[in-house]
Amino acid sequence: MRKQSMLVATAIIGLSTIFSPLADSATAEDRTGSNWTREHVSKIELNEQNTAPIINADELEKLDDDYHTWDTWPLKNKDGSVATVNGYKIIFALSAPSDVLPGKVHDIAEIRYFYSKNGKDWVSGGPVFEEGDALGSRQWAGSAMIDENNQIHFFYTATGREGEEPLTYEQRFAKASADVVTSKNGVSFDNWSDHQIILEADGEYYQTKEQGDQGDIAYAFRDPEFFKDPKSGEEYIIFEGNSSGAPADRSCLPEHSGSPEFAEHHEVPEGSVLFNGSIGIAKVTNDDYTEFELLPPLLEANCVNQELERPHIIVKGNQYYLFTDTHFDKFAPGITGPEGLYGFVSDELFGDYEPLNGSGLVIANPEENPFQAYSWLVLPNGTVISFVHFTDIGDLTIGDIGHQPEEFQFDHFGGMPAPSLKIALNQDRSRIVTELGQGVIK
């Protein structure tokens, strides 16, 4: 198991550090991940530059009336740009039938796809994978990349195992490839490869389910996102994980709080050690994207946050912008933040990541509608897509909704694309520029 020192990360955004900058000769294996600290989170403030407009769900439409859809991602080229295949843009989304209660959709999720000529009017293509081929008892979010041979490589989270009872939350990364076929009638996939498990948590850099079962509150090894580094040409998978070890193996260190000045006067409540979210990275080591080398996390949120979901990177102005989503109830005791998109910036892929805007907050739901959207994904041109979650629920929390009548749950759940947003990035600052149309991908 990793030594405790591997959990200690460099304090960032101008705060005191415990590690000197990496030497030019340092490798990815030598580095330690940056820390998102309790001090950073304490600086979160909602303002007009980071608060999304209120969503009126009555004005929006589902991608397919028969299905809820949520976590969504577009087909991308290797360089991260949105792909256009013979005039078509293609998106993928987690889905479940519309008559399934919102709280149950993750238990039966499958990936469906949609295509569009203009990036805003989407046509349903049906399930991505052929029946019985996908791994896991259900499939969670991932990514899709098209290569120079017009072959699509699908990376997804295989959750549980086929036929299991009861459902488990084991999470592994799976991959399959196919040819894309286009015609005047739409888009389809053909010549499928076998589905393969390509990555599992190692227990050294990333917590295994067995480690998490020893008293932690949740477990994550999911959301594989393909990324090609434009500087080195190397290819990677970015993903959500947890820092390794069982709770008894971890402790909250001063560096997890922030600067020495902040840590000296900041009390870390009991139970914070159970919050060990991380953003992981693995290097591609073969030509067909089935072999990888797990590397130390890019970012850790030990004693700060439990779930750093759907992490992804865009490169702009020679800087690496690392984004992730999280819920308000995933923050450790004694600190708080809204449902939102959070971001960090570094001059190097394996450099020190500083939180954008001093706190990390990039987009927050408005206080009047705090759960209106989730699962934000930033595209290279600053377009941000997400889905409508729960709207107009008054003072209820997400935890309260499952106790409401079924009619209430269905009436207030979106399960459809949210209006896309446009953000601007400038060094270590971000701001919301405008709201685009529902589900628009520019």
FENZI-V183434 format. One line per field, one symbol per residue. ss: DSSP state (H for helix, E for strand, - for the rest). phi: phi as a letter, one per 40 degrees, with the letter a starting at -180 (. if undefined). Layout:
ss=???
phi=???
This chain:
ss=---HHHH--E-----------------HHH---EE--HHHHH--------E-----HHH----E--EEEEEEEEEEE----E--E--EEEEEEEEEE----HHHHHH--EEEEEEE------EEEEE----------EEEEEEEEE----EEEEEEEEE-----------EEEEEEEEEEEEE--EEEEE-----EEEE------E--HHHH---------EEEEEEE------EEEEEEEEE---HHH----HHHH--HHHHHH------HHH-EEEEEEEEE-------EEEEEEEEEEE--E---EEEEEEEE--EEEEEEEE-HHHE--------EEEEEEE-------EEHHH--EEEE--HHH---EEEEEE----EEEEEEEE-------HHHH----HHHHHHHEEEEE-EEEEEEEE--EEEEEEEEEE----
phi=.dcdccccbccbfgccbbbcdccdccbdcccbccbcbccdccccacaccbbccccbcccbbccadcbcbbdbaccbcdcgcccbbfgbcbbbacaadcccddcbcccbcbcbbabacbgabbbcbgccccdgcccgcabbcaaabbcccgccbbbaccbgbdgcaccbbdbbcbaabaccbbacchbabafccccbcbabdbgccbcccccccchccaaaaagcbcabcccbgcbabcacabdcgcdccbacbdcccicdccccbbcccdgcccbacabcabccbacbgbbabcbddcabbcgbacbbcfcabbbafgbcbbbabaccccccdgbaacdacbaabacbdbcccbccggbhcbbbccdcacbcaagcbccdcgcbbabccbbfbgccbdccccccdddccccbccgaccdcbbbbbafbbaaccabbccgcbc
